[in-house]
């Protein structure tokens, strides 16, 4: 084995790594996406080493020059990645040494690949969270835009997928705005724990060099440092927390997807999704399949699986770093990719939805959606709620037997269930009357929905 062929750590070993082992343990095929973050961390590390008089000012200049060239090569696609060099870090280090000589070898002073990769992943994830925050807001904006046009569009609200009470379509949509708002808050909270610097923990115990970790944290815009070197290099709870938050985003979008799929079905016929988000059938020419929401529903299981994978990955590891942790990256990267693609396409898809108000209104008239309003009417007249509930249940049964809505019953027919019912009941039994009665914060009354949309627009800066 020549010096050129040796690994950075090969001095301890008497024989080279087997080719099968080399391929099995290498991570460069997927961790190369950390390259620019690795360079960012290395530049800050080199600057700190110079400020602490650990390497010379000339070494720093050479390192900066070499890393700038490597960055350009990576961005242009001219960088040559080598499986023999295992990972992104050794690939960059080897190229840097070829470009600037001994200065490149001095860059690794006072650090280990253990704290280096933990830093790279945190830099990458911080960047990803910031991008996802913008994508969530874009989807929220699309939801608000659609809701703005449908504050008076009435649809059935469901429980158990049975018609329950009438709501406006805008009110229904704004429920997802609120879910996404909490999702954004979770990512923002997660970012606080991501934004701690592991660099300086070295392999596990810190370093004997007189480094200044806080200076590196300042250069990289971290909020502080990881305060225990063992913890800094070994835990991936910040990645687990991120994927947990991502799984909730996907769960919320999966629920919305399920509704879009149902609503597009001819059995509902509430909406139509733009053709560009659907496909046809190879055998049934009439079909228009909602492929995008179906795939979102499917990809939700993928992200939930990544969460379980990382929890399982960490559960049996003793301190400190173990090679197991190499397996954290693919689930993390795929979660970021899945969230990014899903949020982007979803915002576009929401803007391409055609709403069918008449179908929604007809459905709201079919399931005795105003029955609760009749019960509330009787309670306001002095009847105890349980008695009112029983009276309305009997009235509904009576209407079912006659195949008509409660609002279509004659006054004398309604009065056989309670003498408290008077002519003003017909204003209560309309869909519009039902919505208007829910006039409190969070209710479905049009003026409350309008206020909710106004708050959302202010939140989004629209």
N, C-alpha and C positions, 0 to 999 in steps of 0.2 A: 504494500500500500504506500503510495507516494504521499508526500506532505499535502499536495494539492487535493488528493482524494479523501483525506481524513476529515472526519466530522470535527466540529468545534470542541467536542468533549471526548475524542477518541483516544487520548493519551492513556487512559486507564485500561484500555482493552487490548487483548492480544490478537484478535481476529476481527475482520470487518463484519458489519451487520449483514445478515442474510437478505437477499433481494425481497423475499416474501415479507420479512419483518419490516424492511424499509418501506414497502408499499403500505403495509398494514398500519404502521405508526405515523406515517407522514400526514400532515394536515394542510400542506401548501395548496392543495387543489381547492380548498374552501376558505382557508383563513387569509388568502391573499386580498380579500376585500378589506382587511384591516390595514393594508399597506400605507395609505396616506395618513392614517391615525398613528401608525407606528413611527412614521417619519416625524409627525408633529410632536409625539412624546420624546423622541430621540433628540430633537432640536432643543427642547426645553431642558432635558437632562444634560446635554453638552454645555449649554449656557450656564447651568448651575455648577457643573464641574469646574468650569473656568472661573466663575466668581469665587469658588472655594479654593482656588489655586491647586486643584487636583490635576487638571490638564492645562496646557498652555493656551494663550490667546491664538497662536498660530494653528494649533490643533483645532480649535473651535472654528476658525475661518475655513480650514480644509474640510472639516465635517459639514459645515453649512453649504459649502460649494458642492461637495459630493452628493449630499442628500437632495439638493435642488436639482441636480442632473438626474438622479434616480427618480425623483418625483415626476419630472418631465417625461422620462422614459416610460414610467408606469401609465401616466395619463395618455400618452400617444400610442401605447400598446407595443412599444419596442423593447420593454424589459423582458429578459429571458429568465423564466422561472425554472428552477431545478428541483426535481423530486428528491435528489440526493441530499439536498440541504434542508429537508424535513418541513420547514415552516416558513412563514413570511418573514420572521425576524432574521433567521440565518441567511435567507436569500438576500435581504437588503444589506446585512452586515458584510457578506462576502463581496457583493458588488461595490460597497463603499470602500472596502479595503483595497480592491483592485483599482479604484479611482484615486484614492488619496493616501494609500500606504498605511504606515503605522498609526496615523491619526484615527483611521477607521477602527483599528484594533483597540485603541484606548477608549472609544466611545462606551464600551460595555463596562467600564470601571464603575464599581459601586452599585451595580444592578444585576439582576438575574432574569432569565426568560420568564420566571414565575411572576415577578412583579411587573415585568414588561408587558406580558400578554394581558394581565389583569387590568393594566392601565389602558391598553389599546381597546379592549372590549368596552370599558367604561366610556372612553372617548367616542367610540362608534355608537354605543347605545344612547348616549346623551344627544348626539346628532340625530339619531333616528327618532327619538322622542320629540325633538323640536319639529321635525318634518311631519310626524304623525299628528301633532297638535294642530298644525295648519290644515291638514287633510280632514280632520274631524270638524273643524270650523267650516270648511268648504261644504261638507255634507250637511251640517246644521243649517247653513245658509240656503241650500237647495230645499231643505224641508220647510224652512220658514217661508220661502218664496211660494212654494206650492200651497202651504196652509193659508197664506194671505188671501188667496183666491177662493177659499172654500170655508169661510167662517159661517156661512149660512147654508152650506150643503149638509143635509141631514142623512145620517146612516144609522143602522142599528149598532149599538154597543153590545158586545157579547160577554157572557160568562159561560164556561163549559161549551163554548161554540154554539150556544143557544141565544136567541134574541133576548136581551135583558132590558136595556133602556136606550132611548135615542140619544145620540151625541152628534156633534158636528164632525165632519171629516177633518177639519182643521184641528179640532181638539184631539182627535185620535193621533194625527201626525205629530202634534206637539209633545205627546208622551215620549216619542222617540228622541225629540230634541232634548228632553230632560235626561233621558238615559245617556245620551252622548255627552251631555254636559258633565255628568258624574264620571264618565269614562275619561274625559279630558282632565278632570280634577285628580283622578287616580294616577294618570301618567305624570302630571305635574308633581304630585307627592312622591311618586317613585323616583323622579329625577333628582330629588334632594338626596336620596341615598345612593343613587348612581354616581353623583357628582362629588365623590371623595377619592383622593389620590392614593393608590397603593404603592406607587413607585418609591423606592427607598427601603421597602421591606426586604429587598433582595430575594434570596432563595426562601428564607423563612424567619431569620433571626435579626434582620437588619444588616448593616455593613459597618466595617471598622473605619471607613473613610469619613472625614468630617463634612458630610453632606448637609444641605439645607432643603429639606423636603417641602417646607412651607413656601419657599421661593419657587419651586417647580409647580406647586399647586397654584400659585399666583399667576405664573406664566401661562398655564393651561386653563385658567378660569375655573378651577375647581373651588368648591366652597370650603374645603379643608382637606386634611389627610386622614387616611385610615390609621387609627391610633394604636393598633396592635399588629405587629408584623406577621404573626401567624395567621390571624384572621384576614389580613389584607390579601394574602396570596391564595388562600384556600377556599374561601366561601364564594358562592355564586348566588346568594340569596337575592341580590339586586336583579339578576337576570330572571330568576324564578318569579320575583314580584312583577317584573315587566311582562312576562308571558301570562301571568295570572290576569293582569289588567287587560292584556290583549285578548285573552280568551273571553273576557266579559264583553269587550267590544264586539267580537265575532258572535257571541251569544245574542246580543241585542240585535245585530243585523240579521242573524238567522231567524229570529222571531218575526222581524219585519219582512224578511224574504218569504217566510211561510204564509204571511198574510197576503203579500203581493201575488203569490202563486194561487191562493184560494180566490182572491178577488178577481183575478184574470180569467178564472174558470168560467165557462158559460153558466154554470149553476149559480154563480154570484153575478158575474158580469158588471162588477163595480168599476173596473179600470181596464185600460189597455196599456201595455208596455211597448215602447217604440220598437220597430222591427230590428234595429241594429243591436238590440240586446237579446234577441230571440233567434231560434233556428227552426227549421222545418223537419219533416219526417222523410226518410228515404222511401217509404212505402205508402204513407197516408198524406195525400196532397193538401188536405184541408188543415193540417196541424200547424199551430204556431206555439212553440214550446218556450217557456220562460227559463232558458238555460242559465242566465246570469244569476238570478236569485236562487235557483236550485244549486248551482255551484257554490255560492256563498254558504248556503245551508250545509253543504258537504264539507267545505273547507273549515268550517267551525270545528268539526271533529278532529281535523288535522292539528289545529292550534291547541285544542284541549289535550290532545295526545302529547304534544310537546311539553305542556305543563307537567303532566304525569311523568314524562321521561326525565325531566330535570330534577323533579322531586326524588325520583327513584335513583338517579345518578348520585345525588348528594347524601342520601340517607345513611350509607354505610361507610363513609370515608372518615378515617382518622385524620387529625391534623398532621402535617399541613398540606402542601400541594401533592396531588397524585395525578398520574397520567389519565385517570378517568375523566378529569376536567377538560380534556381535549374534546370530549363528546358534548360539551355545552354549546359549541358554536353552531353546528348545523341546525339544531332546533331553534336556537335564538335567531339566526339569520333567516331561516324560513318563516318564522313568525313575523319578523319585520317585513319581509317581502310580501307575505300573504296579506297582512294588514294594509300595507301601502297600496297594493293593487286593488284590494277590495274597496277601500275607502275612495280611491280615485274613480273607479268605475261606478260606484254606488251614487256618488254626487251627480255624475252625468246621467245615470239612469233615472234618478228622481226628477230630473228636469225634462225627461221624455215620457212622463206618465200622462195619459189622457183619462180624465175622470168622467164617469157617467152618473150624474146626479140623480136622474130619474130612477135608475135601477137601485141606487142606494135608498132613495126615499120609499120606493115600493117595498123593499125588503124590511124597512123599519116599520111599515104598516102591517106586516104579516104576523108578527110574533107577540101581539099585545104588549108592545114596549111601554105603553103609558099606564100599565096596571099599577105600578108603584105610585104614580101621580094620583090615581084615584084613591089609593090607600092614604096618601099624605093629605089629600083633600078632606077625607073623613076624620082624620086625626085632628086637623085644624078646626073641624066643626065640633070637637069634643069627644069623639069616640076613641077609646084606648086602642093602641096600635094593633095589638093581637086580635082584637075584635074586627078592626078595619081590614086586617090581612085576611081573615076568614071570609068577610063579606065580599071582598074583591075576588078571592079565589072562586067563590060561588058564581059571581058575575061573569068571570072569564069562562067557567065551564058552560054557563048559559049561552055566551056568545059563540063558543066553539061549536056547540050543538046546532046553532043557527048559521054557522059559517059566515060570521060577520065580525067586524071590529067592535070594541067597546064604544067607540064614538058613534057607531051606527045604530046602537040600541036607543029605543025611545025613552023619554024621561020616565014614564010610568014603569017601564021594564027595569030601569036602573033602580028606581025607588023601592022595588020589592026586596032589594038587598039592604037598603038603609033609607029610612025616612029623612035622613039628613041631606040627601042628594037633592040639589036644586038645579035650576036652569043654567046657572053659571058653570056647571060641570063641563060643558062642552068646550069652554075655553081651556080647561085644564087637560082635557083628553087629546088635544091636538099635539102634533109633534113639536111645533113651534112653541106652544105653551109649556111643554115639558122641558125644552131647552132653556127657555127664559126663566123658569122657576129655579134653576140651579145657579143663581146669581151670587156667587161668593168666590173668593180666591181659589183657584183650582177647579172651579166648576165649568160646565160646558155651555153656559149662557153666552151668546155671541159677544156681549160687551166684555165678559171675562176672558174669552179667548182672544179678543182683540187686544186686551191689556197684556196678556201673556206673550203675544206676538211682538208687541211694542217692547216689552222687557227683553225678549230674545234679540231683537234688532239692536237694542242698546248694548247688550252684552257682546254681540258680534261686531259692533261698530259699523252696522249697515246703514 
